[in-house]
Amino acid sequence: MRAMILAAGHGTRMRPLTDHTPKPLLHVGGKPLIVWHIENLQRAGFKDIVINIAWLGDLIPEALGDGAEYGVSLHYSDEQQEGALETAGGILKALPLLGDETFLVVNGDVWCDFPYSTENPLKDDTLAHLVLVNNPPQHPEGDFSLTENIVADGGDNAFTFSGIGYYHPDLFKDLVPGKHPLAPLLRNAMTTQQVTGEHFDGDWQDIGTPERLDRLNQQLIKSALS
C-alpha cells in the first residue's frame, strides 16, 4: 500500500513562519513536521510515499530528496503551476503515483500517534475509511457521526475528521482535473453507506497556528528529556 502526505497548503494561519518556509518544513521537536510523518509511516511498513507540493514547493524535495535517508521512496506531485488543488483535486492529480489499489492519505499539518497500518480496511464496495477523533476546542461541533463502523454526515455526537483516511481510487473517478474539496465526495459516498470509520482517542493535534506549533514543540522537548 502507498501513502500520501498532503503538503501543498499555503499555511496562511502560520504566518509569518510560512512566508519563506512551507508549513511541512517547520521544525518541531528538532526536525521538520513532515519528517515525523515520514518516519511514522516507514515504521508502519510504508515504502512508497507521495507528497503533493505547491507553496514554496521546490523547497520540500530539496530538503527531503528521494527518501533514501528515511528508508522510503518519496514521489512528488507538483501543483505549483495550478496553485494548490485542494484535497480531492490534489489526490486526483496524484493518482498515477498512488496506483490502482487502496491508499492512505495524511494531512501534513496534523500531529498524531495513530498506529498506521498497510492492511486495507476497505471491505466490499466501500470507498473510504476515516479516522475520527475527539473534537478539539477550535472545532467543538465535529464533522461526522460514527455508528457501528459506518460514518454519516453530522449528528448530535459528531467527531472530528482527523485528516487521516484510506481511499479507493474509485472515490475520485467522476472528477475532472482541477480544484476539488474532499468533503462533498465523502458526503455523497456516505449516503450509500460506502464510508466506514474508527474512533481514535490517542494524541492528535491540528498544528494550524504558531501557538499550536510552539505548544507541540514544548511537548516533544519535554518528552525527549523525560
ZIRARA-V688687 format. One record per backbone hydrogen bond with DSSP energy under -1.0 kcal/mol. CO is the residue of the C=O (numbers start at 1). NH is the residue of the N-H. If there is no record, write none. Layout:
BEGIN
co	nh
CO	NH
CO	NH
END
This chain:
BEGIN
co	nh
2	104
3	50
4	106
5	52
6	108
11	14
12	15
14	17
16	19
22	25
23	26
24	34
26	33
28	31
31	28
32	36
33	37
34	38
35	39
36	40
37	41
38	42
39	43
40	44
41	46
42	45
47	73
48	3
49	75
50	5
51	77
53	79
54	57
56	59
57	60
58	62
59	63
60	64
61	65
64	67
66	74
67	70
67	72
68	71
73	49
75	51
77	53
79	83
79	84
85	180
86	90
87	91
88	92
89	93
90	94
92	95
94	97
94	98
95	99
103	167
104	4
105	165
106	6
107	110
109	207
111	205
114	116
123	126
127	168
128	196
129	166
130	198
131	162
132	200
133	160
136	139
139	142
143	154
144	159
145	152
147	150
149	197
150	147
152	145
155	158
159	143
159	144
160	133
163	107
164	131
165	105
166	129
167	103
168	171
169	172
170	173
172	175
180	89
182	186
183	187
184	188
185	189
186	190
187	191
189	194
190	193
194	127
194	128
195	151
196	130
198	132
203	113
205	111
206	208
209	213
210	214
211	215
212	216
213	217
214	218
215	219
216	220
217	221
218	222
219	223
220	224
221	225
222	226
END
